[in-house]
Each structure stands twice: as structure tokens, then as C-alpha cells.
Amino acid sequence: MILNILLALISILGLGENAVAQQSQTSLKDDTTTQYKEYYSTSKREKIYDFEYDGLYYEFADGDNVTLVREYTLYLDILAEMWIERIYQEAYDIELNKCYTGDIIVPDSVEYEGKRFKVAYLNPYALSFNKGLKSITFTSPFQIKETNDKYGTLFPILYNQDLISLSYPDGMSEIYGQVFSCRSLTDIRLPNELVYLRKSFRDIGVSEINLDKQGSSIPSKYTLCDFSFGQCENLTRAIMPQCDTLYLDSFNFWACTNMKQIIFRPCSTIEMIGMDVLVYPILDEPISMKVVSEAVTPPNIILTDAGVKVGFNTEYRKMAILYVPDEAMEAYREAYYWRDFGEIRPMSEYLKEENAAIDRPVCEAAEMEDPQISLRSDRGELHITASTPAEVTVWSLQGLPLWRGTVMNEAAVTLPAGVYIVTTPTSSRKYSLKFKHSLSMR
């Protein structure tokens, strides 16, 4: 009776059918949650591991391979009936669903009854719903194990709200369906060989992503698609990889409401499937941002219709500022797609703006841990010396590559006063440069 009166009042006040439907849906969610709690309190847990090694649980796979798994099955039996966010929270709060805590390192191989087994697979929900799990480090490449389990479609790293750090090993070229709803995750180490990233890293806590390979081999094609890095509310900057062809779809960065910059490293072709990658933090609101293209020759843009109007985003590009190499401004003003940006400005202006906030040193060159490379200052000039030829990159603190080259003997680089990051394929260090000086190469 009371509920009917309240619904009538809502209708009279003009809140409409949507509000009524939402109220009814909320009630259904609450009822389902009650049923869920009643179910898991009486449900029998099933052991799914074959053996334990050094605090981690494994299941025999094919040949001499094993799969990293949980200790027991999850309590998720009415998943399809419940609002997804609610069931994730319920599963996270159930103490019996917790399996791994602290910092875990997944080894390359394990031993059982005197025999070594390769850790080749990851169970589809092996590392999900773990309170207190702070970091995960994989030491060798792995695949997601196919399973007949009814929860096999879950992300293997799902709803770990305490997870801060995740490190992938080199040797993995593909990451698909891996990480979702880990909102404290701010530190991700991706493989150098990565060229295909799909449906991963949604709803996490990163503020910047850098997909560039920083001196390693340049791939012919790099794919980023299917809601990758979507719903990342803290994300402000994304650096695309250097490659020949960059393949993107329109839902990367979806609902990233604080996105401010996208930096395109040099590439010859950018293929965008559906709507322009610059468009949606949420479906009805455009992004207004800085876009940086490092290529001297404007990349060829291919906008492919995927059920939407291809030219839909011209107006949104007019709201963004494009920064390009100083000598290439006229070429970009005439090039398809690029000419539609509201403003096209020189890269030198962007670098000046980005480095304006750097006003104090952090550390000195002596702290760099690479015997092959040494750094020194000579009246404010940065000198890079290599004992053997080395690929070196100098970055701004904001993640923009400012200088890259193979140092054969010594290079002297001119930069504004500030703090920079100097990287090789095996090391990374901050370095303070206090005065501007001339540029020379030896």
C-alpha cells in the first residue's frame, strides 16, 4: 500500500517512468543479493587445485605444463541474475573467496614429486576477488587456459581493489581480456613485444599509459581495441606506440572523463574503426584535449564505418589542439583529418609548455644503474657516453620522448633546464639539467 502511494507521488511529481523502473530494478537487485547471500552461506566449496607450491595453487594441464588456479571455487552461482557491480562487490566481500594476498610472484616453473612443470596457463578467474592482494609479477609468458567452467568468461584479474602493481614478462605479444575493475592499480609493466591489446585494463586507477617501446624493435602493426583502458577515471594522458600501422577502435578510453592528451609516436597509417578515438569520455560528451603527432609526414588516416557515420567527429576535432613538428605545420594543415583540428601549433610550443613546471632537480647522473651508459653535465649540457653502441631515449617527466638515438660514442643534447628521464632498453633514471646549452653530436 505504502509503495503504491510512493509510486503515485513520483508519477505526479513528473519523475516519469524511468525513475519508477529504476526503483523497481533496485528492489530486484536487493532481493537477488539476499538470495545470493543465502546461497553462498550453505553452498559447498570445491577444491580445484592438484598441488600447492610456495603458496600458489596449480592444476595439471597438458604435458609438462600446469595452470595457476585458485584454492577453491568461487561463490558466484547466480551471476546472470544480479547487477554486475553488485555481484563483484559481494564476491569481494566474501572472506572465503579470498585466495591470494600480499605480493605474489608467479614463477616460470614449479616442482611436484621431484618433477619440474612449466607454469604455462592462467585459470580464467585465478586471481580475482582477493582482498589484500597488492602486487602480481609474472616471470614468464602465459596463456589464459580454456575451461568448461561456467565462470570461464571472467577476467582472470578481476575486482582486486587493493592491487597496486602488475608486471608482465617480455615475450608476450598479446594481452586479451585480462584486467577489469582494479581501481587501485596504478603501476603496470607491459611486455616489450606487445602488439595486440584487447578488452583489457578497464576501470583501473592509472593516470598515464605509455605503449611506446622505448627503443626496442618497431612493429609493423599495433592493435588497441575493444574498450581497452575504458572507464579509467584518473587517466589523463595516453602515449601511442611507434609503428607502421596503428589500429584503434572508438571505445578505447571510453568514459575516461579526465583525458587531456593523446600523443601519437611516428607511424605511417592510423586506422580507426567506428568513431574517432578522440570522441567519447561518456557517450554524449566530446573530449577537448591536446593531441600530439610526432610524425613529420602526416599519418594516413583511415576512418572505417562500423555502423556509425564516419564523418561524425569533425566537429569534435575542432575542439582540440594539435601539436606537430615545427617544419610540418603546413603539411598537416592540408592533410585529410588533421586539417579539421581547431588549432595546429608547433611542437616547440608544446615542449615549452610541458617543461615550464619543472623547476628543481630530483637526482644526479651517478645514480644511473647501467655500466654501459654514463651521463654528465658540462655547463648544463647533457652528455651521454656509451661504452658500446646503445639506443638511448630522453623523456620529459610527462612521458614525451624529446630525443632518441643510437649513441656510438658520445652525444651532447640541448634541452631547457629541468628534470628528464633517460632510458635504455635495460635501465631508467631521472636526471637534472640546470642550464640550456648548444647541441652537438659526436
Stockholm file with secondary structure:
# STOCKHOLM 1.0

chainA/1-442         MILNILLALISILGLGENAVAQQSQTSLKDDTTTQYKEYYSTSKREKIYDFEYDGLYYEFADGDNVTLVREYTLYLDILAEMWIERIYQEAYDIELNKCYTGDIIVPDSVEYEGKRFKVAYLNPYALSFNKGLKSITFTSPFQIKETNDKYGTLFPILYNQDLISLSYPDGMSEIYGQVFSCRSLTDIRLPNELVYLRKSFRDIGVSEINLDKQGSSIPSKYTLCDFSFGQCENLTRAIMPQCDTLYLDSFNFWACTNMKQIIFRPCSTIEMIGMDVLVYPILDEPISMKVVSEAVTPPNIILTDAGVKVGFNTEYRKMAILYVPDEAMEAYREAYYWRDFGEIRPMSEYLKEENAAIDRPVCEAAEMEDPQISLRSDRGELHITASTPAEVTVWSLQGLPLWRGTVMNEAAVTLPAGVYIVTTPTSSRKYSLKFKHSLSMR
#=GR chainA/1-442 SS CHHHHHHHHHHHTTCHHHHHHHHHHHHHHHHHHHHHHHHHHHCCCCBCCSEEETTEEEEECSTTEEEEECSBCCSCTTGGGSCHHHHHHHHHHCGGGCCCCEEEEECSEEEETTEEEEEEEECTTTTCSCTTEEEEEECSCCEECCCCSTTTTSCSEECCTTCCEEECCTTCCEEESCEEEETTCCEEECCTTCCEEESCSEEECCSEEECCCTTSCCCSEEEEESSTTTTCTTCCEEECCCCSEEEEETTTTTTCTTCCEEEECSCSEEEEESSCTTSCSBTTBCCCCEEEECCSSCCEEEEECSSSCGGGGHHHHTTSEEEECGGGHHHHHHSTTGGGSSEEEEHHHHHHHHHTTCCSCCCCGGGCCCTTEEEEEETTEEEEEESSCEEEEEEETTSCEEEEEEESSEEEECCCSEEEEEEETTEEEEEEECSCCCCEEC
#=GC SS_cons         CHHHHHHHHHHHTTCHHHHHHHHHHHHHHHHHHHHHHHHHHHCCCCBCCSEEETTEEEEECSTTEEEEECSBCCSCTTGGGSCHHHHHHHHHHCGGGCCCCEEEEECSEEEETTEEEEEEEECTTTTCSCTTEEEEEECSCCEECCCCSTTTTSCSEECCTTCCEEECCTTCCEEESCEEEETTCCEEECCTTCCEEESCSEEECCSEEECCCTTSCCCSEEEEESSTTTTCTTCCEEECCCCSEEEEETTTTTTCTTCCEEEECSCSEEEEESSCTTSCSBTTBCCCCEEEECCSSCCEEEEECSSSCGGGGHHHHTTSEEEECGGGHHHHHHSTTGGGSSEEEEHHHHHHHHHTTCCSCCCCGGGCCCTTEEEEEETTEEEEEESSCEEEEEEETTSCEEEEEEESSEEEECCCSEEEEEEETTEEEEEEECSCCCCEEC
//
